[in-house]
Amino acid sequence: MTTYSFSQTQTFVQCPRKYQYKYVDKIKEKEFESSPDLILGHSVHAALEWIYNQINIFKIPSKEELLTQFKNQRDTEIAEATKEKPLQLKGEQQLEDYIRRGIHYLSNYYDKYAPFA
C-alpha cells in the first residue's frame, strides 16, 4: 500500500498537475532568482512579522527598532543574493531607491497603526 505525506496530498489538492510534475515525473522546481523587488517585499514582510511577534509578547517596539529590523533583514538578503552575481536593477533605479521605499512603507505603516491596540 502506498503512503502519501501531508505535503504530497496538499500539493495534489492545490493542483493535480503540479503533483504529477513534482512526484510522478520528478521534475525539479526552478528556484527563483533574487531581485531587488523580491528582497524589498520579503524584508518589509519580515519586519512586519517581527513587530507583530513583539506585540504578541506585549512589547511595542519603536519605529526605529522596526526600521533597524528591516535594515538587518535587507542587508542579510542582499549579501546572500549577491554572493554569486550582482542584482539586476530595473531601469534607472538604484539599490538605495528600494531601500528608501522599504523605509517609507514601514514608516507610514507604523505611523498609521501605532500603538497597535
C-alpha beads as a LAMMPS data file, in Angstrom:
LAMMPS data file: protein, C-alpha beads

117 atoms
116 bonds

1 atom types
1 bond types

-500.0 500.0 xlo xhi
-500.0 500.0 ylo yhi
-500.0 500.0 zlo zhi

Masses

1 110.0

Atoms # bond

1 1 1 0.000 0.000 0.000
2 1 1 1.387 3.404 -0.960
3 1 1 1.566 6.074 1.715
4 1 1 1.417 9.766 0.959
5 1 1 2.819 12.603 3.028
6 1 1 0.748 15.576 4.077
7 1 1 2.669 17.822 1.671
8 1 1 2.015 15.414 -1.197
9 1 1 -1.724 15.401 -0.573
10 1 1 -1.776 19.190 -0.160
11 1 1 0.096 19.574 -3.451
12 1 1 -2.434 17.338 -5.171
13 1 1 -5.377 19.263 -3.711
14 1 1 -3.751 22.534 -4.743
15 1 1 -3.010 21.392 -8.296
16 1 1 -3.024 17.821 -9.629
17 1 1 -0.699 18.812 -12.484
18 1 1 1.841 20.205 -10.019
19 1 1 1.662 16.917 -8.114
20 1 1 2.345 14.995 -11.315
21 1 1 5.327 17.164 -12.233
22 1 1 6.824 17.026 -8.763
23 1 1 6.141 13.485 -7.524
24 1 1 5.454 11.379 -10.627
25 1 1 7.655 12.979 -13.306
26 1 1 10.161 14.163 -10.671
27 1 1 10.792 17.479 -12.408
28 1 1 12.696 19.788 -10.103
29 1 1 11.250 23.213 -9.458
30 1 1 13.370 26.086 -10.639
31 1 1 14.437 28.321 -7.787
32 1 1 13.552 31.956 -8.085
33 1 1 16.394 34.306 -8.744
34 1 1 16.579 37.097 -6.208
35 1 1 15.686 40.539 -7.405
36 1 1 15.578 43.902 -5.644
37 1 1 11.764 43.756 -5.722
38 1 1 11.668 40.329 -4.054
39 1 1 14.212 41.392 -1.457
40 1 1 12.224 44.557 -0.723
41 1 1 8.949 42.651 -0.341
42 1 1 10.413 39.910 1.778
43 1 1 12.306 42.345 4.024
44 1 1 9.213 44.504 4.600
45 1 1 7.070 41.465 5.381
46 1 1 9.727 40.016 7.700
47 1 1 9.902 43.326 9.596
48 1 1 6.109 43.412 9.945
49 1 1 6.061 39.812 11.130
50 1 1 8.742 40.695 13.681
51 1 1 6.803 43.667 15.065
52 1 1 3.637 41.610 15.490
53 1 1 5.597 38.850 17.196
54 1 1 6.843 41.514 19.621
55 1 1 3.316 42.815 20.145
56 1 1 2.131 39.269 20.880
57 1 1 4.501 39.194 23.860
58 1 1 3.308 42.638 24.990
59 1 1 6.237 44.661 23.690
60 1 1 5.635 47.680 21.485
61 1 1 8.838 48.383 19.545
62 1 1 9.689 51.898 18.468
63 1 1 9.672 52.916 14.832
64 1 1 13.476 52.966 14.925
65 1 1 13.548 49.357 16.138
66 1 1 11.221 48.351 13.298
67 1 1 13.406 50.116 10.735
68 1 1 16.532 48.538 12.217
69 1 1 14.912 45.119 11.872
70 1 1 14.108 45.915 8.229
71 1 1 17.660 47.098 7.542
72 1 1 19.199 43.997 9.125
73 1 1 16.916 41.686 7.146
74 1 1 17.543 43.601 3.940
75 1 1 21.326 43.600 4.400
76 1 1 21.326 39.850 5.043
77 1 1 19.236 39.153 1.951
78 1 1 21.296 41.438 -0.271
79 1 1 24.511 39.800 0.908
80 1 1 23.082 36.349 0.201
81 1 1 21.710 37.352 -3.219
82 1 1 24.940 38.963 -4.392
83 1 1 27.287 36.105 -3.463
84 1 1 27.357 34.753 -6.996
85 1 1 26.369 37.711 -9.160
86 1 1 25.130 41.295 -8.816
87 1 1 21.439 42.104 -8.595
88 1 1 19.679 43.110 -11.795
89 1 1 18.184 46.576 -11.284
90 1 1 15.285 47.876 -13.350
91 1 1 15.743 50.958 -15.495
92 1 1 17.315 53.913 -13.747
93 1 1 16.656 52.629 -10.221
94 1 1 19.472 52.156 -7.755
95 1 1 19.575 49.832 -4.759
96 1 1 19.146 52.870 -2.494
97 1 1 15.769 53.560 -4.161
98 1 1 14.487 50.169 -2.988
99 1 1 15.841 50.801 0.486
100 1 1 14.096 54.189 0.675
101 1 1 10.842 52.606 -0.468
102 1 1 11.014 49.991 2.293
103 1 1 11.709 52.634 4.921
104 1 1 8.852 54.743 3.545
105 1 1 6.381 51.818 3.591
106 1 1 7.240 50.780 7.129
107 1 1 7.317 54.339 8.495
108 1 1 3.872 55.034 7.086
109 1 1 2.556 51.737 8.412
110 1 1 3.942 52.409 11.870
111 1 1 2.552 55.947 11.954
112 1 1 -0.887 54.754 10.877
113 1 1 -1.251 51.731 13.175
114 1 1 0.793 52.549 16.308
115 1 1 0.231 51.802 19.210
116 1 1 -1.219 48.592 17.672
117 1 1 -4.003 48.314 20.215

Bonds

1 1 1 2
2 1 2 3
3 1 3 4
4 1 4 5
5 1 5 6
6 1 6 7
7 1 7 8
8 1 8 9
9 1 9 10
10 1 10 11
11 1 11 12
12 1 12 13
13 1 13 14
14 1 14 15
15 1 15 16
16 1 16 17
17 1 17 18
18 1 18 19
19 1 19 20
20 1 20 21
21 1 21 22
22 1 22 23
23 1 23 24
24 1 24 25
25 1 25 26
26 1 26 27
27 1 27 28
28 1 28 29
29 1 29 30
30 1 30 31
31 1 31 32
32 1 32 33
33 1 33 34
34 1 34 35
35 1 35 36
36 1 36 37
37 1 37 38
38 1 38 39
39 1 39 40
40 1 40 41
41 1 41 42
42 1 42 43
43 1 43 44
44 1 44 45
45 1 45 46
46 1 46 47
47 1 47 48
48 1 48 49
49 1 49 50
50 1 50 51
51 1 51 52
52 1 52 53
53 1 53 54
54 1 54 55
55 1 55 56
56 1 56 57
57 1 57 58
58 1 58 59
59 1 59 60
60 1 60 61
61 1 61 62
62 1 62 63
63 1 63 64
64 1 64 65
65 1 65 66
66 1 66 67
67 1 67 68
68 1 68 69
69 1 69 70
70 1 70 71
71 1 71 72
72 1 72 73
73 1 73 74
74 1 74 75
75 1 75 76
76 1 76 77
77 1 77 78
78 1 78 79
79 1 79 80
80 1 80 81
81 1 81 82
82 1 82 83
83 1 83 84
84 1 84 85
85 1 85 86
86 1 86 87
87 1 87 88
88 1 88 89
89 1 89 90
90 1 90 91
91 1 91 92
92 1 92 93
93 1 93 94
94 1 94 95
95 1 95 96
96 1 96 97
97 1 97 98
98 1 98 99
99 1 99 100
100 1 100 101
101 1 101 102
102 1 102 103
103 1 103 104
104 1 104 105
105 1 105 106
106 1 106 107
107 1 107 108
108 1 108 109
109 1 109 110
110 1 110 111
111 1 111 112
112 1 112 113
113 1 113 114
114 1 114 115
115 1 115 116
116 1 116 117
